[in-house]
């Protein structure tokens, strides 16, 4: 894992010193809120519905145990005892006082963490596959590339006042666990004739105008990648709309100009700036890559796992849903669900954070990951340790066996916290999870991704949910639109809107009717919801939702 250099430590310390002075000027009235806003956004501080919010960067979702323990300390000392993990692999604290935030930032710096560029019109926290370095299907670990991009983009003088925020995601596997086609730039690492490089995808994004990214380059060699990325962002920085913030994203620029014109402009810019990249970045990349060497995997029998799996149905259910294949023999990737039935998706208490840190230190090679699905991952655990790990998780409310199931819901904070939200997300997620736990159906239903957003900004990724829910305000009343057939993987697709929305009281029964229709129409238990939807189309689900009204609409 990456460790700070002396430069990194000095850079973060100076930024914190500057921000401490800016906070003091805001508190004593020397700065108005409007004057303070650009300074706080540069340091990850938002003014939310009820209080300031601090968003802390977790670059490419990777944490050491001591860093998770520090996140617990922040939650306990300066917040209300918990933090909220986000779809950007960050953590948010929703209740700090402004005067305490400099102390929080200094505490983070002591374990090589910060909040720089987690907000504002700049290149945001670079995200990556949460199974990076561990997945059995991985071609190359994307984290060294993500770290190189983080260092290149942090405080880049040309990219501190972009038309809008800019998001980059990297994966090193054929299976896309980083949603790369829904990012401003998505990178898929691969080899071409023995040369490691990346397919470069641009113009993806969700929000009020969801678009699927387009491939601008099939293969850019790793030694050319920073220059090529700089060319992409430079072209957009010049062309991007600044007259309308809703049209200021690169997806709109690609749509308005066409991918061929954008590609030509990028190639021209790339040819111009490529000679200025002397190759020093590749030396830096090799230094970074060395820090991401695999841990020392041990060769041990898995009898303890096999015995527990055969004898304990609770452990078996958890293993079946929460474990994934690891590249090393005898190892597994374990996902810790932060979606206990009825809980707030993505929230973890200080105590739970410390428990996860202790497990990582004792059993997981001192490493944790945050997934974009708002769960925590132990990327390297030997199967012989899993019964003990499961017992510890179970004792602290962290052993819910629901990864990928209907209660493993992505949800934004919604109107409970966010000043932009137009409807609540958290209570809807809680009610859906609780209802299907009561019905004892979710294991029978199998793989089904529900994603909920409390406004059209789509922080809950509802467009790419198998079932997506968008909360809106309709004349002062919360109304929830439903989309079906979205997909966040390598076959990324945007969901289809079913029709009129539902009230807060109606939305859970509506989701139940959709699931019942799926169970009634699927060919067999192996056919997933998404497969059934692609085979059947909208009609049987629309009929289940709207009944005779759907038939009348179709006839009209």
PALORO-16524 format. One line per field, with one value per residue (C-alpha): residue number from 1; x, y, z. Coordinates in steps of 0.02 Angstrom, whole numbers. Layout:
<atoms>
seq [NUM_...]
xx [X_...]
yy [Y_...]
zz [Z_...]
</atoms>
This chain:
<atoms>
seq [1_2_3_4_5_6_7_8_9_10_11_12_13_14_15_16_17_18_19_20_21_22_23_24_25_26_27_28_29_30_31_32_33_34_35_36_37_38_39_40_41_42_43_44_45_46_47_48_49_50_51_52_53_54_55_56_57_58_59_60_61_62_63_64_65_66_67_68_69_70_71_72_73_74_75_76_77_78_79_80_81_82_83_84_85_86_87_88_89_90_91_92_93_94_95_96_97_98_99_100_101_102_103_104_105_106_107_108_109_110_111_112_113_114_115_116_117_118_119_120_121_122_123_124_125_126_127_128_129_130_131_132_133_134_135_136_137_138_139_140_141_142_143_144_145_146_147_148_149_150_151_152_153_154_155_156_157_158_159_160_161_162_163_164_165_166_167_168_169_170_171_172_173_174_175_176_177_178_179_180_181_182_183_184_185_186_187_188_189_190_191_192_193_194_195_196_197_198_199_200_201_202_203_204_205_206_207_208_209_210_211_212_213_214_215_216_217_218_219_220_221_222_223_224_225_226_227_228_229_230_231_232_233_234_235_236_237_238_239_240_241_242_243_244_245_246_247_248_249_250_251_252_253_254_255_256_257_258_259_260_261_262_263_264_265_266_267_268_269_270_271_272_273_274_275_276_277_278_279_280_281_282_283_284_285_286_287_288_289_290_291_292_293_294_295_296_297_298_299_300_301_302_303_304_305_306_307_308_309_310_311_312_313_314_315_316_317_318_319_320_321_322_323_324_325_326_327_328_329_330_331_332_333_334_335_336_337_338_339_340_341_342_343_344_345_346_347_348_349_350_351_352_353_354_355_356_357_358_359_360_361_362_363_364_365_366_367_368_369_370_371_372_373_374_375_376_377_378_379_380_381_382_383_384_385_386_387_388_389_390_391_392_393_394_395_396_397_398_399_400_401_402_403_404_405_406_407_408_409_410_411_412_413_414_415_416_417_418_419_420_421_422_423_424_425_426_427_428_429_430_431_432_433_434_435_436_437_438_439_440_441_442_443_444_445_446_447_448_449_450_451_452_453_454_455_456_457_458_459_460_461_462_463_464_465_466_467_468_469_470_471_472_473_474_475_476_477_478_479_480_481_482_483_484_485_486_487_488_489_490_491_492_493_494_495_496_497_498_499_500_501_502_503_504_505_506_507_508_509_510_511_512_513_514_515_516_517_518_519_520_521_522_523_524_525_526_527_528_529_530_531_532_533_534_535_536_537_538_539_540_541_542_543_544_545_546_547_548_549_550_551_552_553_554_555_556]
xx [0_57_148_177_343_415_340_166_173_233_104_-42_22_34_-141_-208_-117_-191_-366_-353_-321_-467_-584_-530_-569_-741_-779_-725_-826_-680_-746_-928_-1000_-992_-809_-770_-858_-718_-591_-696_-739_-554_-538_-690_-808_-990_-1131_-1271_-1452_-1417_-1230_-1060_-1005_-827_-791_-629_-537_-503_-401_-454_-544_-388_-358_-236_-302_-231_-321_-488_-454_-425_-591_-671_-582_-650_-826_-816_-726_-800_-959_-1104_-1011_-1026_-972_-1054_-960_-1007_-1018_-856_-759_-751_-817_-926_-951_-1116_-1110_-940_-931_-832_-706_-664_-630_-447_-417_-498_-387_-229_-280_-307_-136_-55_-108_-77_-255_-336_-492_-411_-512_-657_-766_-762_-739_-581_-525_-603_-546_-491_-590_-547_-604_-626_-555_-395_-240_-343_-471_-448_-496_-376_-254_-162_-183_-261_-209_-33_-110_-244_-110_-10_-166_-200_-27_-35_-205_-186_-168_-134_-125_-229_-369_-418_-561_-638_-813_-877_-815_-721_-718_-596_-614_-491_-512_-385_-506_-624_-768_-807_-827_-783_-926_-799_-925_-1020_-869_-797_-646_-646_-490_-484_-307_-258_-111_-90_54_134_117_20_-97_-277_-434_-487_-673_-741_-907_-997_-1099_-1267_-1359_-1499_-1429_-1365_-1246_-1138_-955_-878_-709_-593_-438_-431_-256_-144_23_55_203_88_-62_-33_-2_-156_-265_-198_-245_-423_-449_-366_-481_-634_-572_-573_-733_-837_-993_-976_-1140_-1248_-1189_-1308_-1220_-1044_-994_-884_-1028_-1120_-964_-943_-1128_-1126_-964_-964_-833_-739_-710_-660_-541_-460_-438_-367_-243_-185_-164_-79_48_86_111_181_362_345_324_505_476_501_322_368_506_376_254_382_412_226_200_330_224_77_168_56_68_154_15_28_5_-110_-251_-431_-505_-577_-674_-736_-794_-886_-963_-1033_-1092_-1153_-1295_-1275_-1092_-1131_-1259_-1133_-995_-1109_-1156_-1011_-856_-777_-637_-458_-306_-206_-244_-331_-382_-547_-608_-732_-859_-928_-1105_-1148_-1330_-1402_-1590_-1664_-1495_-1438_-1343_-1159_-1157_-1032_-1013_-845_-851_-884_-741_-623_-683_-651_-479_-436_-491_-386_-233_-253_-317_-313_-134_-176_-286_-466_-561_-716_-827_-931_-1077_-1050_-980_-810_-697_-563_-466_-346_-410_-359_-508_-450_-478_-652_-750_-664_-688_-873_-895_-818_-922_-1080_-1048_-1042_-1188_-1077_-1115_-1270_-1268_-1339_-1203_-1283_-1457_-1611_-1568_-1390_-1458_-1357_-1437_-1381_-1408_-1563_-1666_-1613_-1447_-1423_-1472_-1498_-1612_-1797_-1849_-1790_-1684_-1631_-1806_-1857_-1702_-1733_-1915_-1875_-1739_-1850_-1997_-1900_-1819_-1994_-2044_-1886_-1873_-1708_-1603_-1735_-1736_-1546_-1443_-1545_-1471_-1583_-1510_-1598_-1566_-1652_-1637_-1590_-1405_-1408_-1281_-1368_-1333_-1518_-1498_-1392_-1491_-1582_-1720_-1686_-1784_-1778_-1858_-1931_-2039_-2212_-2304_-2228_-2256_-2119_-2142_-2034_-2003_-1951_-1832_-1795_-1655_-1506_-1335_-1176_-1055_-954_-1122_-1175_-1352_-1470_-1635_-1803_-1933_-2090_-2217_-2295_-2211_-2269_-2292_-2183_-2321_-2341_-2161_-2122_-2279_-2234_-2060_-2141_-2255_-2105_-2013_-2167_-2187_-2006_-2028_-2185_-2107_-1927_-1884_-1797_-1707_-1545_-1619_-1576_-1691_-1588_-1586_-1774_-1802_-1696_-1791_-1966_-1955_-2054_-2232_-2256_-2176_-2278_-2434_-2385_-2358_-2507_-2630_-2769_-2698_-2544_-2655_-2753_-2592_-2524_-2686_-2683]
yy [0_177_272_459_532_682_790_715_745_925_961_900_989_1154_1136_1102_1253_1365_1298_1318_1504_1514_1432_1554_1700_1628_1605_1782_1854_1911_1797_1784_1613_1654_1705_1550_1428_1401_1374_1245_1152_1135_1043_930_1033_1054_1152_1026_1034_1040_1062_1063_896_835_713_617_540_354_344_195_131_62_76_13_-42_112_223_138_162_347_358_282_412_554_484_466_628_756_678_574_409_350_387_360_268_332_270_365_256_404_428_574_649_739_830_913_1092_1205_1248_1064_1023_1082_965_824_859_860_695_621_684_587_425_488_539_701_779_871_873_775_919_1067_1083_981_800_706_554_419_259_80_-99_-142_-316_-242_-345_-494_-541_-706_-625_-478_-437_-300_-214_-44_42_94_178_257_323_393_483_548_623_695_775_841_1030_1020_1206_1189_1087_1181_1277_1153_1180_1050_907_768_585_448_260_119_-69_-203_-345_-391_-391_-210_-182_4_62_137_178_293_405_558_449_261_155_-31_-97_-234_-300_-280_-375_-385_-198_-146_-3_50_65_246_282_460_547_433_494_485_633_724_673_495_437_286_323_296_223_362_251_62_55_188_123_152_265_378_372_529_634_563_597_773_795_736_850_998_981_974_1119_1226_1159_1124_1228_1362_1450_1312_1204_1065_1053_1075_891_808_691_842_900_728_724_898_879_692_566_578_766_748_608_715_862_750_672_845_900_736_758_932_890_715_777_874_709_659_483_529_477_298_298_361_227_90_161_163_-12_-82_-25_-127_-293_-437_-484_-643_-770_-925_-1104_-1187_-1314_-1254_-1390_-1264_-1179_-1343_-1405_-1244_-1235_-1411_-1395_-1215_-1156_-975_-975_-1065_-933_-795_-885_-913_-729_-630_-721_-705_-797_-745_-764_-854_-1036_-1057_-874_-782_-603_-567_-427_-353_-292_-121_-158_-250_-258_-92_-5_149_88_132_186_111_152_192_24_-68_23_-30_-210_-212_-137_-271_-408_-335_-324_-500_-595_-483_-427_-255_-207_-154_-87_21_-30_88_-16_56_-102_-146_-278_-388_-423_-556_-682_-863_-980_-1063_-897_-865_-954_-846_-689_-729_-754_-584_-498_-582_-519_-340_-339_-352_-528_-496_-623_-514_-454_-435_-473_-361_-285_-239_-71_79_238_418_517_598_731_674_763_835_1012_962_814_820_659_538_388_310_268_191_80_29_-14_-118_-216_-246_-301_-431_-494_-521_-613_-721_-707_-624_-782_-857_-697_-699_-567_-406_-232_-93_82_236_422_564_684_691_709_518_496_329_269_230_234_75_-21_-180_-86_100_219_408_518_682_822_831_986_964_776_645_541_393_347_169_110_-69_-158_-50_-132_-64_-197_-219_-231_-64_-10_128_74_102_209_108_250_363_370_311_396_354_241_153_124_-30_-125_-75_-152_-308_-323_-310_-448_-558_-537_-589_-744_-790_-765_-825_-983_-1062_-1017_-987_-847_-683_-532_-442_-592_-611_-426_-433_-585_-526_-339_-209_-269_-402_-287_-138_-244_-295_-113_-29_-168_-122_54_-22_-113_45_142_10_8_197]
zz [0_-38_100_100_47_137_0_25_213_192_57_163_318_225_152_326_397_263_291_479_450_328_454_588_472_435_620_666_521_413_276_227_186_-1_15_119_3_-125_15_106_-54_-95_71_64_171_120_201_207_262_449_471_388_316_295_154_178_31_30_-131_-237_-82_6_194_323_492_579_453_487_673_641_550_705_814_707_718_906_945_825_756_823_833_654_475_307_169_-4_-184_-219_-94_26_202_257_429_437_603_637_696_580_715_740_558_558_706_608_457_564_642_469_413_554_467_289_246_188_112_-33_-197_-127_-184_-302_-490_-500_-525_-380_-282_-406_-382_-427_-421_-236_-271_-343_-311_-255_-388_-478_-644_-631_-772_-678_-510_-552_-390_-443_-596_-488_-369_-515_-575_-400_-388_-564_-535_-357_-365_-552_-597_-756_-676_-518_-599_-720_-792_-666_-559_-648_-598_-648_-617_-654_-666_-704_-742_-882_-758_-717_-530_-543_-658_-777_-915_-796_-764_-850_-887_-864_-886_-915_-899_-1021_-1117_-1305_-1383_-1212_-1180_-1025_-1061_-1049_-1149_-1120_-1106_-1095_-1074_-954_-809_-722_-647_-739_-909_-893_-1030_-1061_-1093_-1265_-1305_-1366_-1375_-1381_-1307_-1232_-1168_-984_-1020_-1124_-1008_-901_-1057_-1142_-989_-981_-1163_-1130_-981_-1070_-1221_-1111_-1004_-1162_-1241_-1086_-1060_-927_-969_-893_-748_-798_-967_-902_-888_-1018_-1065_-1137_-1229_-1307_-1352_-1430_-1529_-1561_-1507_-1672_-1657_-1474_-1520_-1655_-1537_-1402_-1523_-1577_-1397_-1352_-1491_-1427_-1243_-1254_-1274_-1110_-1015_-994_-930_-747_-716_-762_-632_-509_-566_-531_-358_-327_-398_-280_-133_-197_-199_-145_39_91_66_173_120_246_246_236_348_472_333_260_429_473_300_317_497_518_403_461_415_252_202_238_141_-8_-24_48_-17_-189_-278_-238_-350_-213_-171_-3_6_-17_-33_107_95_256_230_299_254_404_379_433_450_354_200_212_394_516_700_778_867_704_618_757_745_558_586_715_596_455_567_636_485_330_300_373_226_198_50_31_-114_-220_-157_18_96_170_94_171_11_76_204_218_218_379_470_402_540_671_567_544_732_770_637_700_877_813_691_537_476_370_229_91_-27_-199_-133_-128_42_-13_-68_-125_-59_-53_109_32_116_290_261_87_43_-140_-108_-151_-64_70_21_186_254_87_86_266_232_76_167_317_210_112_271_340_181_188_0_-38_-52_-167_-271_-285_-375_-377_-361_-296_-302_-232_-262_-172_-319_-503_-462_-446_-307_-272_-451_-479_-669_-664_-535_-586_-497_-484_-375_-397_-265_-325_-259_-337_-272_-100_-93_-109_-267_-319_-500_-541_-676_-725_-815_-768_-756_-676_-742_-903_-994_-922_-965_-909_-835_-921_-833_-793_-788_-656_-488_-318_-151_-3_62_-106_-158_-51_-107_-286_-269_-194_-347_-464_-372_-367_-556_-579_-472_-569_-741_-724_-819_-670_-509_-605_-712_-626_-620_-750_-866_-848_-883_-1040_-1100_-1054_-1077_-979_-1005_-869_-739_-794_-783_-607_-559_-640_-682_-804_-821_-905_-1030_-1070_-1095_-1213_-1314_-1329]
</atoms>
